[in-house]
Amino acid sequence: MPHSVVNFSKVKAVDDFRIDAEYWHPVFIQNSALVSPHQKLRDFVDQHISNIKSAPINRDFEYLEISQISLNSFEYQTTKVLLGEEPDLAYCLLEKGDVVVSTVRPNRNAIALIKTDGVVGSSGLAVLRPNNIEAEYLLAFCKTHYFVNCLMRANKASMYPAVSISDVLDTPLFVPSKPMRLMIVEIIRDSISDLSESKQIYAQSQTLLLSELGLADWQPKQQLTFVKNFSDTQQAERFDADYFQPQYDEIVNAIKNYPGGWNTLENLVTLKKCVEVGSREYLEAGIPFVRVSNLSPFEITEAKYISEELYAEIKEHQPQKGEILLSKDGTPGIAYYWRDRPKKMIPSGGILRLKSKTDKIGNEYLALVLNSILTQQQVNRDVGGSLIPHWRPDQVAATLIPILPEEKQDAIEQKVVESFNLRNHAKHLLECAKRAVEIAIEKDEQTAINWLKSVS
């Protein structure tokens, strides 16, 4: 059983007098000995960050909160916020080059490198604005398990792990020589470039799809008035006006009038609902339990876990290679295709497993269609007006899918694969940069540089 023997004088020397056993765990003690405590993050960053509470912002803005940061890279998504509708947690005005660190559940390592000026971050983010150190190096450093262990040690044993901004700033910073830092900077910049190119190529694949249906320049338009026949409401069994918005008809008609043909999703795949286990079964480690919030077209993240024993009882819900996971609740219409064999995991009841039952359509192509505006507009029509979006299985089954010729599908799939290969290489480069910093901390710089040259 791991244990530590600590002199009381060391306990008294801690600023906030920590006597809890977790703080003195052997892993944390070993971790704290790796880097000199005399250089801290606060010495290398600007601590004067503008906040919109003291100086209100006078325009619409892009908002970033913790849940919008990828746990597997440094990517993030923002939401548009209209002036006067600021979220309660909107707090700091970010600048290009800032590194933001989640102060909530720091063990998840949600770190982002801000790409543009003017984004507003939530109060759950610590902002590291580099001063006399490179932003890219800070990003790599903050991705290390050393940094995560520092924050987990600072955790005050609340209901879930959380630290203060001061805890982040008080983390001892490992500062290698400038040549090594510049190597890390170059690798991170290459990773950023790969991600940018990956997004461009994926967007091109979407454009190929929409161009084939004559929708390359199509934009949804909400109309205030329009006329529908009573027979239309009877057929749809819907009376709400939003369901009959002409913009949805434009998408449906484009698919149904496509010369190559179309089909409904239920005729192309089998659909299996996954399972709910209840929050009482959640663990901090174990077999990943994938919820809708963990699903994106590009990756599966982890946040909740279940036991091996529970997994054995419900393992029939284990995803398989070649299947597509599709969300139906919360944020319906997100599809992720398993190109490789998944590790052990269980998706939640808000997710469907799709398995192809025809050779008329490729899985890469189908996943792209499901993530496109073609499907999203059908989702918007079906779930419109719901307080909590819920895409019923019968609505999912009736989703219209255009069947492009094989050569057109192949062209689209090639771009999708190219996009994902670039994305994976970007993740590899980030992992190399992070690991190199860890090796330098644990051993020495030259060993880290030699390793980095051999793998990057």
N, C-alpha and C positions, 0 to 999 in steps of 0.2 A: 504493500500500500504506500503510495507516495506521501512523504511527509517532510517537514522542514524543522530544524532547530534554530531558533533565532534569538539572539540576545535582546533583552528588553531595551537596551540603549539604542539599537537599530530601530526598534518600533517607535521609540520616542522621537527619533530623528526625522521621521516621515512628517511632512508638513501638516497633513490632516489626521495624524495619529491613527493609522489603520491597524486594528488588532484582529480583523477578521481573517480566518484561515486562508480564504481564497487569495487574498493579496500576497500571502507568503508561500504560495504554491511553488514547488521546486522549479517548474517550467518558467514561471515569471521571474524568479530570482536569477536563474541562469540567463534569461533573456536580458535582464537589466544590466548584467555584467558585460554585455557584448560591446556596448558603445559608451564613450565618455559622457557623463551627465552634464558636462560643462558647456556643451553646444546644444542648444534647444531650437526647436522649430521657430519659436517666437523671435529668435535672433536673426532669422533669415527671411522673414516675411513682413509685409506692411500690415500693421494691426489697425490702421485707420480705414475701415471699410464703411462706405456710405450705406445707411439704412433708410428705408422709405417711411419709417415711423417718424423720424426727426426731420427728414426732408422729403415730403411726399412726391411721388413721381406724377408728372402731369400729361401722361400719354398712355395709350395701350402698350402692353408689354408681353414678352414671353416669360412664362413662369416655370421654374424648375423645383420639383420636390424630390424627396429621397426615392420614392417608388419609381421615378422615371429614369433612374440611373441603372445601367446594365451592371450586373454583378460579375460578369465574365470579361469585361473590357473597361474602357473609359468612355463609352458612348452614353448618350442621354437623349431624351425626347423632352420637348417643352410644350406647354399649352398656351394658347393665346388668351390673354386676360384683357377685358375691356376696362377703360378708365372708369373708376367708381365701383368696380366689382372685384376689388383686390381680395384674395383669400386671406383669412385671419392670420395664417402663418407666413404670408409674404413678408420678407424682412430686408434682405441685403441686395444691393445693386452690384451685379458681377461685371467683371471686365474680361476681355479676351486674354487668355494665359493664366487665369486663376485656376487653382486646383481646389476642388471642393470635396470635403470628407463628411460622410454621414456621422452624426453624433449619436444616432439611434441604431442599436444592434451593430456595433462596429465590427463584430465578427464576420458579418457578411461582406465587408470590404467594398462598400459602394463608394467609388472614387471617380470623379470626372474631371476632364480638362476642358475648360470653357473655350468655345470656338469663336464667339462673337461678343462684342460689347452689348450692354443694355439688358441682359437677362436678369430677372429678379429671382433670387433663391429663397427657399423657405428658412425658417428659424432653426430647422433641424440640421443645417449644414454649417460646418466650420469652413471658413474661406482662408486659403493660403495664397496670398498674393506675393509672388517671389520678389525677393530683394537681395541682389548679389548672389543668386543661385538660379539655375535654369529650371523653368517650369516642368520640362520633360523629365529631368532628374527627380524633382519632387514627386511627380506622378509615380515613377518607378519605385521610389523609396516607400511611398505610402501604400503600394501594393504588396510589400513584403510581409511575411508572417511575423517578422520582428516588430513592425509597426502595429500590426493587429494585436499582438500579445501585449504591447505597451498599453494600448487602449483598453483591452480586456482587463488588465490589471487595475487600471484606473476606474473601472466600472464600480459603482457604489451599491451593487447588489440590489437593484430595484427589481420590479416585476419582470422586466426584460432588460438586457444589457443596454446601458446608456452612459455617455460621458458628457462632460461640458466642453465648451470651446477652449477653455483654459487647459483642460486635460490634454487636448490635441496639441495646443501650442507648447505645452511643457514637455512633450515627447523629445527625448534626446535624438538629435539628427546626426546620422553618419554622413560625413562630408569627405568623399575620396578626392584624389588629385584631379585637377582639371582635365587631363587627357582621358581619364576613365569616365568622368562625367560627360565629356563630349561624345564618347563612344555610345553611352546610354542615350544621349539626346538624339544622335543620328538614328539609332534603332527605333526609338519611339516615333520619330518623324516619319520613318519608313512605314511603320505600323499605321500611322494616321493616313498616309498617302494610300496605302492598300485599302483601308476602310472606305476612303472617299471614292476610290475607283470602283470598289465593290458596289457601292450604292448607285453609282452612275450606270453600271452595267445592268444591275437589277431593274433600274428605272427603264432602261432600253428594252428589256424583255417585256415589261408591262406595256410599253409603247407599241411594240410589235403586235401584241395581242389586241389592243384597242384599235390599232390601224386596220387590222384585218376585218374588224366589224364596223369600220367607218366612224369610230369614236375617238380618234386621236386627239382632237381638240375639244371634245365634249366637256361641258361643265354643268353640274347640277344647278337648276334654277327653281327656287321655291315660288310658286304662283299663288296669289291671294284668292283668285277666283277661277273656276273651271266648271264644266258641266259633265255629269255622268248619268247614264241611264239607271233606272231602278233595277233593271235586270243585272247590271254589273254588281250591285250590292248584294243581290240574292246569290249570284254565282260565287262571289268572294266570301259571303257570310260575314261581311264587315260593313259598318255604317260610318266609321270615323273618316273624316275628310282627308286626313294626312295619308291614309293608305292609298288614296286615288290620285295623289299628286302626279301630274303629267310626266315629271322627270323619271318616275319609276317605269311608266309605260315606254318611255324612250329607250331605256335599257332593255326591257323585256322584248320590245319589238325588234331591236337591233339583233338580239340573240335568235329570236324565232325566225327572222327573215334572212339569217345568214345562209348563203347558198350551200355551205358545207354540211349544214345540219346542226342539230343540238339534241340534248337529252336531259332528263332529270337526274339528279345526283343518285337517287335510289336505284336507278337502272345501271349505274356505273360502278357503284361500290356497295359493300355491306356496311351497315352502321351499327356500332355497339356502344351503348352507354357505359361509362365507367362507374365508379363507386364512391360514395361518401363514407368516411370513417368516424366523423365527429371530432370536434376540437379536443375532447378529453384524451384522444389517442395521439395527439401531436407530441413529438419529442424534439429535442435540440440536435439530435444526431440519430442516424439509423438509415433506413431505406427512404429515399426521397418520395414525398407525397406531392405530386404536381398539381397545383391549382391553376385556375385561369390566369391569375396574376403572374405566374411563372412562364407563361406561354407567349412566344412571339414567332413571327415567320422565320427568324434566324437562329433562335437558340431556346433551350430549356434551362431555366435557372432553378435554384433550390432554395427553399426557405423553411419548409416544414418536413418532418420525418416521422416515420412509423417504425414499429418494432419488427424484427425478423419474424416473430411468432404471428403477428397480424398479417404480414406479407404472405406467409405460407397459407393462410386461410383464404386470401383473396387474390392469389397470384394468377388466376385466370384473366385478370385485368391488366397483366403485364403487356406493354406495347411490344410489337415485333418489328423487325426490319421490313421496310417496304410499306408500312402503314402510315397514315396521316392522322395526326391529332387535330381535332377541330373544336373550338370553343363554342358553346351554345348559350351560356349564361354570363352575366356580368358585362363582359366585352365580347359579344358573339361575333363569329366570323374570322377568328384568327386560326390559321392553319400552319402546322409544322410537319414536314415530311422527314421520316426516319430513313436516311440514306445508309446508315450503318446500323449494326445491331445495338439497340439501347441497353444501357446497364439496368440493373434491377431498380424498378420504380413503379408506382401506382398513380394513375391520373385520377382526378376528382370527378364527381358526378356531373360537373359542369362542362365536361369534355367528352367528346365522342371519338371512338376509334374507327377510322375508315380503311377498308381493305378493298383493293380493286378486284372486280370480277369480269373485266373485259380487256381486250387488247386494243380497243379503239382509242384509248387515251392513256398518255404517260403520266406517271405519278408526279414527276417534277412539274409538268404542265398543269395538272389538276391542282396541285398546291398553289401554283401561281394564280390560277383563275380564282381560287377560293380567297386568296389574299388581295384580289384586285377590286376595283371600283364596281365591276360587274356584280360580284357577289355582295359587296358591302351595301350597294343600293337595294338589293333584294332583302338583305337583313334589316336595313333601316325601314323599309316598307312594312315588313312583317312584325317588327317589335316596336314600331313607333307609338309613342304615348305611354309606354310602360314605365313605371317608377323604377323598377329594377329590370333591366333588359333580360328577356328570356325568349330564346329562339326555340320554339317547340320542335321536337324531333320530326313531326310530320311536315313542318315548314322547311326544315333542313332537307328532308328527303325530296321535296318538290323544287329545290333550287335548280335553276336552268343553267346548263353548262354548254357553251358552244364547242362543237367538235371540229377543230381545225384539221386540215390535211396533215398527214404524217410528217411531210417535210417541213411544214410550218411549225408543228409541235417540236420537231427536232431542233430547229433553229432557236426557238425560245428556250428549250431545255439546255442547250449548249451555253447560252448566256447565263442562265440561272446557275449552272454548275460552275462556270467561270467566276461568277460573283461569289459563290460560297467558298471556292478555293482561295480567293483573295482574302475573304473574311477570316478563314482559318489561318492563313499565313500571317495576317495582322495579329491574331491572338497569339500565335507562336512567337512572334517578335516581342510582344509585350511580356510574355512569360520568360523569354530569354533575358530581357532587360531586368525584370524583377529578380530572377534567380541570380543574375550576376551581382546585383547589389547584396543579396543574401550571402553569397559566397564571400564577397569582400568583407562583410561584417563578421562572418563566422571564422574565416581563415585569413586571407590577405588579398590585397588588390591584384597582385600579379597572377595569382591563381584564378581570380575572377576574370581577368582580361584574357588569359590563355583559354579558359573555358568558353568565354564569349566568342572568341575568334573561331573556335571549333564547331560551334552550333548555329551561329547566326548567318 
